[in-house]
Amino acid sequence: MNISQNLLDGNLFIKLQQAADFESAGKKLHALQIYLKLFLQFPHQSNLAIRIASLYNTLNNTNASLKFLEEFIENNPTHYEVQIYYSETLIENSEFEKAISVLSKVGGSFSPIAKYFTGVAYFYLQEYEIAKINFETVIRNQKDDDFLFSDALLFLAKANIKMGLFDNALENIKQLENTPENDTELKLVLAQIYYEKSMFFHAYDVIKDEPDIISDSEINYWKGKILYRMGEFKKAKNYLTRALQFGKAELEIFSMLGNCCLNLNLLPEAKTYFNLALKINPEEKTAQDGLLKCE
């Protein structure tokens, strides 16, 4: 390496450190400006491209992030790590079909990761059979990669639940019982399997000790739903109300809350929930029957 190259690399390091310091201090725009200037000098640096796109996302400018990544990939079609990051961003923004198209071009050592994210995209498209094929391919070939292997198994279990293959899903989860990385999510999936198999006490036993995080609508929803089926209406009402407060305003929750209140003899409150359910679906039988019982 010649002297001028040494100076160039030294300058790059200093600028990168300066940008990183700005990021740590919360000065995202300052950091972005430095990265963009560096990118003009080093337009083929994949790590730099990902850093810029990530900052755009942090600044809630997803369109700029996606446009930047598209242009980079067009000019650097074999930088697969950028295509993976681009696909992740597309999936996070519900552009699943576009993500699948991008991932189909990823090769080399990034192929297993591409298969995994392809499975994720198909899962959210509700193409569970195709998702399952992709996850099974990853699992067969990536047993030495703990993170990829366990994440693929967890998603495979979810796909099997969606297809009604609850015993298969249970087998998937059994392979993950000693994997702490996805502990809460793993327990949640296991609880869903037991719930679908009408093993409600088993289902609740799995998640009963999970922290009661008030803003976690998913944990509250499943605790409430399971307790509802167990006839524990007061406890169920508490969890379902939390789930409702934090973004899970679904027809099913309104109907369950209505029945909880009905069983607790809280008739005015029961009527309110049943009417909310009927606003979403005037043909909802549970709410219709509940409203009649309130009268």
N, C-alpha and C positions, 0 to 999 in steps of 0.2 A: 504493500500500500504506500503511495507517495505522500509527500507532506501536505499537499493541497487536499487530498482525500481525508487525511487525519484531521485537518482543520474543519472540513465540512462535517464529518461525523461528530466532532466535538461541539460544533455549533448546533447541530441537530439535537444532541443530547441536552444541551443547555435550554434550548427552546421547548423541548418536550417536558423538561422538569419545571420550567416556568408555567407552562400550560397546566400541568398537573397540580401545581401549587394554587393556581387560580381556581381550579375545580374544587380542591379541598376547602378553599375559603368561601365556596358558594358563588364565585364570580364566573358563572358558566359562559356568559357572552364573551368575556375577555379570553377565556380558554379557547372558545370556538374560533375566535378571530386568529389566534396564533396557529391553531391546527390548520385552518384554511390557507393561511400564508405558507405554511410548511408543505401543504399538499400541492401547491403550485410548483414547488421545487421537486417533490417526490410523488408524482401522480400515480405510481404503481405500488405504493406501500399499503398493503391490505390492513395492517393494524391501525394505521392512521385513518383510513377510510371508515373502519368500524367505529373508531373513537369519535369521528365527526358525526356520523349517523346517530350514534348513541346520545351525543349531546343535543342534537336536534330533537330526539325523542324526549329527553329530559326537559327540554324547553317547550314541550307540547307542540312541536312543529313536525308532526308525523309526515305530512306531505313533502316537506323539504328533505326529510330523512330518506323517504322512499325514492324520491327523484334523484338524489345524490347517489344512492346505492345502484339504481338502474343505470345511470351513466357510467359509474365505475365498472360495473359488470360488463357493460357493452364494450368498454375499452380493455377489460382484463378478464376475458371469458374463462380462464382456467384458475382464477383465484377463488377456489371453492369455499374457503372459510367465510368469504364475504357473501357468497350466495346462501350459505347456511344462515348467516345473521339476517340477511334480507328476507329469507323465508320465514324465520321466526317473527320478524316484524310484521310481515303480511298476515301470519296466523293470528297474532295479537290483535290485528285490526280486521279480523274476520274475512280476509281475502284468501279463502282457502284454495279455490281452484287455481288462482294465480301462483300461490305457493307451491302447489303440486307441480305445475308446469316448470317452475324454476328448479325445483328439487330433482326433476327428471334428468337434468343436465349435469348434476353433480356426480363426480367420479372419484377414483383413487381412494385414498385412506378415509375420505369423508363420506363414502357411500353408506356405511352403517348409520351414521347420524342422519343422512338424507332419508334413509328408509324409515327411521324413527319419526322424523317430522312429517314425512308423507303419511304415515299411519295416523298421526295426530290430526292432520288436516282432514283426512277421510273420516275420522271419528266425529269431528265437529260438523261434517257434512252429512252425518248420520248414515254413512256408508260403512256400516260396522264390519261386514264381511271382508271388504277390501282392507280396512284398517287392521283387522285381525291378521291377515296374511302378512302385512308389513311388519307388525310387531313380532310375529312368530319368526320371521326371517332374522330380525335383529337378535332375538333370544337365542336362536340356534347358533349364531356366529359370533356373539359378543359376551360369552360367559366370563371372560377375563376383565371386561370393563364393567365394574360394579355399578356405576351410576347409570350407564345406558341400559344395562341388563335389567336393573331393578325398575327403572322408569318405564321400560317397555312392558315388563310384566304387570305393573300396576295398571297401565292403560289397557293391556290385554284383558285384565280382569274386568275393567269397566265396560269394554266392548262385549264381553261375554254376558255381563249383567243385562246390557241393552238388548241382547239377542235371546234373553231368557235362559241362558246356559249357566245356571247358578252353581251347579256342582263343578263345572270347569273353572268358573271364577274363583271358587273356594280353593281349588288346587293351585291356581296361580298365586293366591294370597299366602298359602302355606309355604311357598318357596321364598316368601319375603318376610316371614315373621321375625327373623333375626336381623332385619335391615332397619336401623333407626332413622335413616335420613328422611324418610317420608312417613314418620311414625303416626302423626295425627291423620293424615290423609289415608294411610293404609288402614287404620282402625275404622275410619269413616266408611271406606269401601267394604270392609268386612262386615260392619253393622248393616249396610244395605243388603248384602248377600243374605244374612240371617233374616232380615226383615222380609225379603222376598220369598224366603222359604218358610215364612210364618213362625219363625223361632224368635219371638219378640223379646223374651227374657234374655236370651243369648245376645241378641242385637244390642239391647240396652247395657248389658254387662260389659260389652266391648268399649263403649264410649262414655259410660257414666262418670269415669274419673278424669275425662278430658277437661281441661280448664274451661270454666264458664265465661268465655270471652264474650262480653255483651254484644260487641259489634260483629261477631262472626255469625252471619245469618245461616250458613250451611250447617254448622254444628248445632245451633239452636233449633233449626228446622228438623233435623233428624232426631234429636233428643225428644222434641215435642211430638213428632209423628209416631215414634215408637211408643212413648208413654201413652199417647192417645189410644193406640191399639191395645195397650195393657189395661186400659180403663182408669189410668191415673190422671184424671181430667184437670185437677188443680195444677199439678206440676206441668202437664202438657200445655195448658193455657199460658203459663209463665214463659215457657220456651218459644212457643209459637208466636206470642206477642212480640218477643224480641226479634224473631226472624222477620216478622212483618215490618218492624220499625227500621230494619237495616236492609231493605231492598228486595225482600222476597214476597212481594204482594201478589200472591197467586190465588187462583180460584180455590184450589184445594185447601189452602191455609184458612181462608175465610170460612169455608164449610166446616173444617175441623174446629175452629174457634167457636163457631156458632153452636156446634154440638157440645163442646166443652162447657160453654155457658149454660146451655139447656140442662145438662146433667148436674150443674152446680146451682140450678134454679135462679140463674141470673138472666131472667127473661128479656128485659129491655136490651141488654147487651147482646144476647143471642140473636134477637131480631135484627139488630144493626149489622152483625156479621153475615147473617143469611141474606139480607138485602144487598150487601156489598158483593156477595157471591153471585146473586141473580143479576146484578148490573153487568157483570162480566159475561155471564151465560144465563139468559132467562129460562133455559131448559134444564138447569142443574137440579137433578132430582133430590139430592141430599138436602140442598137448601130449601127447595119447595116443601119437602116433608117436614123439615125442621121448623119452618115458618108456621105450618099448620099446627104443629105441636105446641108452639108458643101461644097460639090463640086458645 
